[in-house]
C-alpha cells in the first residue's frame, strides 16, 4: 500500500513538473490592446502609449505621434518573447512577457533604451482642481547650434489634460501629452524617436518654466507679451537658409538607390518646377514632412512638378539602404530619391547654399532651374496652425511657379 502511494505521489510530481516546464507559451491574442509604456533615455523615464494588434499569427506594435501611428513592419511572439521590427527607423523592440508585463529594450543604431510596459487600465486620470490655463502659443528662450534665440511652445488644453509641442526652425518635438498634477503640467512623447519628458510650471508673473528631460530649463512667455518680445523672435523658416548666388541654377548629380547618376541637367527636370528636398530616413521631422510631399507630388505632377529628395544617410545605410527603402515604402514615395552621402557631408555636397543646417530643408526651383524660395524644417500636425501654414506656403510657391508657364523661359 505504501509502495503504491509513493508511486502515486512521484507520478503526480512528475506530471506537475512537466506541466510547468512545458506550459503553453503566452497566446499572442493576450497581447492585443493598449499599453502604458516607458523608455529610459539618458537616465530619464519617458512614459508613452503603445498599441499592439494581433491578426492570426501576425503581431504588430504601434507608437503614436498625436493621431499618427508608427507601426512595426515585422513582429512575432516566440515563447514569451515579443520582437517587433520597425524597418522605417531600422530599430527593434524586444521584450519578455512575464506576469502580464513586458520588459526589454528598444534598440537603435547607436544606442538602446530600456523598455517596460503594463496594460493600460483605460480609466482616465483623476481630474485636478484649480488648474491654470496655459493654452495658446508661447515664446521660449533658446540657444541652439543653429543660432536660434527663441522657439515656440504651442499648447492645447482641456481641463487638466494637455497636448503640446515645441517648435524649432527644423521642426517640432512631436506631440507631447500629459496632465496637471502637483502644481505643474507633466508631458511626454516617444514615437520610436525623440524621447522627451517636459515639465511645465506656471509662475506668478505669468511666465512658464519649462524643464526638458530633467535638465534643460527654458523660460516662456505668451506670444503677445512684453516678456516674449524681450526673449526674442523665433527664426523665420523662409529666411534661415539662402543661396550664395540666386542667379545660378541649383545643381545636383548623385546616385539613386540602384547606383544610376541623376542630375539636374537630365531631361525629366527641364522646364519643370522642382522641389529639392534635403532629407534623411533617420530624421523624425523628415518623417513628418514625407506625407505632405507625397500628396503634393500626386496633385501637381501632371502640371509639371518634380520632387528630388537628397537623402543623407549614415555610412552603413549608404552601403545597404534598407531603412531608406522602408521609408520610401512606408509613405508610398514615387518621386526621385538620391543618395548624396552622410549627414556630416551636407555642406560639401550642397555648396551653393548658406546656413544649410536643418533636416529637412526644401529648395523650390522655378522652371529655369533657379531657386525661388527655401523652406527650412517642417512641423508635425502637433504644431497646429504652423503646420498648416508650412503646407500652405510651399503649396502656394509651387502653384505660382507652375502658373508661370514653360513659354516664359
C-alpha positions in Angstrom: 0.0 0.0 0.0 2.8 2.4 1.0 4.6 1.5 -2.2 1.5 2.3 -4.3 1.0 5.6 -2.5 4.7 6.5 -3.0 4.4 5.8 -6.7 1.2 7.9 -6.9 2.9 11.0 -5.4 6.0 10.5 -7.6 3.8 10.4 -10.7 1.9 13.4 -9.6 5.1 15.4 -9.0 6.4 14.4 -12.4 3.1 15.5 -14.1 3.2 18.8 -12.3 6.8 19.4 -13.2 6.2 18.6 -16.8 3.2 20.9 -16.9 5.4 23.7 -15.5 8.3 23.1 -17.8 6.3 22.6 -20.9 3.5 25.1 -20.3 2.0 26.5 -23.4 3.6 29.9 -24.4 1.5 33.0 -24.0 -1.2 33.4 -26.6 -0.4 36.3 -28.9 -4.1 37.4 -28.6 -3.4 38.2 -24.9 -1.1 41.0 -26.0 -3.7 42.9 -28.1 -4.7 46.3 -26.8 -3.3 49.5 -25.4 -0.2 49.5 -23.1 1.3 52.2 -20.8 5.0 52.1 -21.7 8.2 53.7 -20.6 11.6 54.1 -22.2 14.7 55.2 -20.2 16.8 57.8 -22.2 19.8 59.4 -20.6 18.6 58.2 -17.2 15.2 59.8 -17.6 12.0 57.8 -17.7 9.7 58.9 -20.6 6.1 57.4 -20.5 4.1 57.0 -23.6 1.2 55.0 -25.0 1.9 51.8 -27.0 -0.5 49.7 -29.0 -0.4 46.0 -30.0 -2.5 44.4 -32.7 -2.8 40.7 -33.5 -4.1 39.3 -36.7 -3.7 35.5 -36.9 0.0 34.8 -36.4 0.9 38.4 -37.1 1.8 40.7 -34.3 2.1 44.5 -34.8 3.1 47.2 -32.4 2.5 51.0 -32.8 4.0 54.1 -31.4 1.9 57.3 -31.6 2.6 60.9 -32.7 -0.6 62.6 -32.0 -3.1 60.9 -34.3 -0.5 59.3 -36.4 0.6 55.7 -35.9 4.1 54.5 -36.4 3.6 50.7 -36.9 6.1 47.9 -36.9 6.9 46.3 -40.2 7.5 42.8 -38.8 6.7 41.1 -35.5 6.4 37.8 -33.7 5.8 36.2 -30.3 8.2 33.3 -29.8 7.5 31.7 -26.5 7.3 34.6 -24.1 9.5 37.0 -26.1 7.9 39.7 -28.3 10.1 41.0 -31.1 8.9 44.0 -33.2 11.0 45.4 -36.1 10.5 49.0 -37.3 12.3 48.9 -40.7 11.4 52.6 -41.4 13.6 53.5 -38.4 15.9 50.5 -38.5 15.0 49.8 -34.9 13.9 46.7 -32.9 11.8 46.3 -29.8 12.4 43.1 -27.9 10.6 42.4 -24.7 9.8 39.5 -22.5 6.2 38.9 -21.3 6.1 38.0 -17.6 3.2 38.2 -15.2 1.2 40.3 -17.7 4.0 42.9 -18.1 6.6 43.5 -20.9 10.2 44.3 -20.2 13.1 44.6 -22.6 14.8 47.2 -24.7 14.3 49.3 -27.8 17.5 49.1 -29.9 18.5 51.9 -32.3 21.7 52.1 -34.5 23.9 53.7 -31.8 22.1 53.0 -28.5 19.4 51.1 -26.7 16.6 52.3 -24.4 15.4 50.1 -21.6 11.7 49.4 -22.1 8.8 48.3 -19.9 5.1 48.3 -20.3 1.9 47.3 -18.5 -1.6 47.1 -19.7 -3.5 50.4 -19.8 -6.4 50.5 -17.4 -8.4 52.5 -19.8 -9.5 54.7 -16.9 -9.0 58.5 -17.2 -6.6 60.0 -14.6 -8.1 61.9 -11.7 -9.0 65.4 -12.7 -7.1 68.1 -10.8 -8.8 71.2 -9.4 -7.7 74.8 -9.8 -5.9 74.0 -13.0 -4.2 77.1 -14.6 -4.8 77.7 -18.3 -1.7 77.7 -20.5 -3.4 77.0 -23.8 -2.1 79.0 -26.7 1.3 80.0 -28.2 4.3 81.0 -26.1 7.8 82.2 -26.9 10.6 80.3 -25.2 14.2 81.1 -24.7 16.6 79.0 -26.8 20.3 78.8 -27.5 20.7 76.3 -30.4 23.6 75.4 -32.6 21.6 76.8 -35.5 21.8 80.3 -34.0 18.2 80.3 -32.7 17.4 82.6 -29.7 13.7 81.7 -29.4 11.4 78.8 -30.0 7.6 78.4 -29.8 5.7 76.4 -27.2 2.3 75.5 -28.5 -0.3 74.1 -26.1 -3.9 72.8 -26.4 -5.7 72.2 -23.1 -8.9 70.6 -21.9 -9.3 70.9 -18.2 -6.2 69.3 -16.6 -5.3 67.4 -19.8 -2.8 69.0 -22.2 -1.3 68.4 -25.6 1.7 70.4 -26.7 4.9 70.7 -28.8 8.0 72.8 -29.0 8.6 74.2 -32.5 12.1 75.0 -33.7 13.4 76.0 -37.1 14.0 72.4 -38.2 10.6 71.1 -36.9 8.9 70.2 -33.6 9.3 67.7 -30.8 6.3 65.7 -31.9 3.0 65.8 -29.9 3.5 65.6 -26.2 0.6 64.5 -24.0 0.1 64.9 -20.3 -1.8 66.4 -17.4 -1.6 68.8 -14.4 -0.5 67.4 -11.1 1.3 68.7 -8.0 1.4 72.2 -9.3 2.8 71.6 -12.8 2.0 70.0 -16.1 3.9 66.8 -16.9 4.0 65.9 -20.6 5.9 63.3 -22.6 6.5 61.9 -26.1 8.0 58.9 -27.7 7.2 57.8 -31.2 10.1 55.5 -31.8 12.3 58.6 -31.8 12.9 61.9 -30.0 12.1 60.8 -26.4 11.1 63.8 -24.3 9.8 64.5 -20.8 8.6 68.0 -20.3 7.6 69.6 -17.0 5.8 73.0 -17.2 5.4 75.1 -14.1 3.3 78.3 -14.2 4.9 81.2 -12.4 3.3 84.1 -10.5 4.5 86.6 -13.1 2.5 84.9 -15.9 5.5 83.1 -17.5 6.3 79.4 -17.6 9.3 77.4 -16.5 9.9 74.5 -19.0 12.2 71.7 -17.9 13.3 69.3 -20.7 14.4 65.8 -19.6 15.1 66.9 -16.0 18.0 69.0 -17.3 17.4 71.9 -19.7 15.4 74.9 -18.4 13.6 77.3 -20.7 11.6 80.4 -19.8 8.4 81.0 -21.8 6.1 84.0 -22.2 2.8 84.5 -24.0 3.4 85.4 -27.6 1.9 88.9 -27.4 3.5 89.9 -24.1 6.4 92.3 -23.5 8.2 89.4 -21.8 8.1 87.4 -25.1 9.5 90.4 -27.0 12.4 90.5 -24.6 13.1 86.8 -25.2 13.4 87.3 -29.0 11.8 86.2 -32.2 11.8 82.6 -33.5 13.8 82.1 -36.6 11.9 82.5 -39.9 11.9 79.2 -41.7 11.7 81.0 -45.0 14.8 83.1 -44.3 17.1 80.8 -42.4 18.8 79.2 -45.5 19.6 81.1 -48.7 21.6 80.8 -51.9 25.1 82.2 -52.3 24.2 83.3 -55.9 20.5 83.2 -56.6 21.1 83.8 -60.3 22.8 80.3 -60.7 20.7 77.2 -61.3 20.6 74.7 -58.5 23.0 71.8 -59.3 22.9 68.2 -58.2 24.4 65.0 -59.5 24.1 61.9 -57.3 23.3 58.2 -57.5 19.8 56.8 -56.9 19.3 53.6 -54.9 20.3 51.5 -57.9 23.5 53.4 -58.5 22.4 55.4 -61.5 23.6 59.0 -61.6 20.7 61.5 -61.7 21.5 65.2 -62.4 19.7 68.5 -62.6 20.5 68.6 -66.3 18.6 65.5 -67.1 15.7 65.9 -69.5 13.0 65.0 -66.9 13.7 68.2 -65.0 13.9 70.6 -67.9 11.2 73.2 -67.9 9.8 71.8 -64.7 9.1 73.2 -61.2 11.4 71.2 -59.0 11.5 70.8 -55.2 14.9 69.6 -54.0 14.3 68.3 -50.5 17.2 67.7 -48.1 16.2 64.7 -46.1 17.3 61.5 -44.2 15.4 58.4 -43.2 16.9 58.8 -39.7 15.3 62.3 -39.3 11.9 62.4 -37.4 11.0 65.7 -38.9 11.6 64.3 -42.4 9.0 61.6 -41.5 6.7 64.4 -40.6 7.1 66.0 -43.9 7.0 63.0 -46.2 3.2 62.5 -46.3 2.8 66.2 -47.4 5.4 65.9 -50.2 3.8 62.7 -51.5 0.4 64.4 -51.7 1.9 67.5 -53.3 3.6 65.3 -56.0 0.5 63.4 -56.7 -1.6 66.6 -57.1 0.8 68.6 -59.3 2.9 66.1 -61.1 0.8 66.2 -64.3 1.2 70.0 -64.3 5.0 69.9 -64.3 6.1 69.3 -60.7 9.1 67.1 -59.9 10.5 66.4 -56.4 14.0 65.2 -55.8 14.9 64.0 -52.3 18.6 64.2 -51.4 18.6 61.6 -48.6 21.7 61.9 -46.5 22.3 58.6 -44.7 24.8 57.1 -42.3 27.7 55.0 -43.8 26.0 51.6 -43.2 22.8 52.8 -44.9 24.8 54.1 -47.9 26.2 50.6 -48.4 22.8 49.0 -48.0 19.9 51.5 -47.7 17.4 49.1 -46.1 16.0 51.8 -43.8 15.6 54.3 -46.7 13.8 51.6 -48.8 11.4 51.1 -45.9 10.9 54.8 -45.5 10.0 55.0 -49.2 7.6 52.1 -48.9 6.1 53.5 -45.7 4.9 56.7 -47.3 4.4 55.5 -50.9 7.1 57.8 -52.3 7.2 57.8 -56.1 9.4 60.9 -56.7 13.2 60.8 -57.2 15.3 59.8 -54.2 19.1 60.1 -54.4 22.0 59.3 -52.0 24.5 62.1 -51.8 26.4 61.0 -48.8 26.4 61.2 -45.0 24.7 63.9 -43.0 28.1 65.4 -42.0 28.8 66.0 -45.7 25.8 68.2 -46.3 27.7 71.5 -46.7 30.2 69.9 -49.1 27.6 68.2 -51.2 25.3 71.3 -51.4 27.9 74.1 -51.6 25.6 76.6 -53.2 23.6 77.2 -50.0 24.4 79.4 -47.0 23.4 78.4 -43.5 22.1 75.0 -44.6 21.9 73.0 -41.3 18.3 71.9 -40.9 16.8 68.4 -41.8 14.6 68.7 -43.7 15.1 71.8 -45.9 13.3 72.3 -49.2 14.6 74.3 -52.1 11.9 75.4 -54.5 13.1 75.8 -58.1 11.4 77.6 -60.9 11.2 76.2 -64.4 14.5 77.9 -65.2 16.2 75.8 -62.5 16.9 78.7 -60.2 15.9 78.7 -56.5 13.0 80.9 -55.9 12.4 80.1 -52.2 13.8 77.9 -49.4 11.9 76.4 -46.5 13.9 75.2 -43.6 12.4 72.4 -41.4 8.9 71.1 -41.3 6.5 70.9 -38.3 4.2 68.0 -37.5 0.4 68.3 -37.1 1.1 68.8 -33.4 2.1 72.4 -34.3 -1.4 73.2 -35.4 -1.7 76.4 -37.5 2.1 76.5 -38.0 1.9 73.0 -39.7 -1.0 74.3 -41.8 0.9 77.4 -42.7 4.0 75.5 -43.8 1.9 73.3 -46.1 0.1 76.3 -47.5 3.3 78.4 -48.1 5.0 75.6 -50.0 1.9 74.8 -52.0 1.4 78.5 -52.9 5.0 78.7 -54.1 4.5 75.6 -56.3 1.2 76.8 -57.8 2.7 80.3 -58.6 5.7 78.8 -60.3 3.6 76.3 -62.3 1.4 79.1 -63.4 4.4 81.0 -64.9 4.4 78.5 -67.8 7.1 77.0 -69.9 6.9 79.7 -72.5 8.4 82.3 -70.1 11.8 80.6 -70.4 
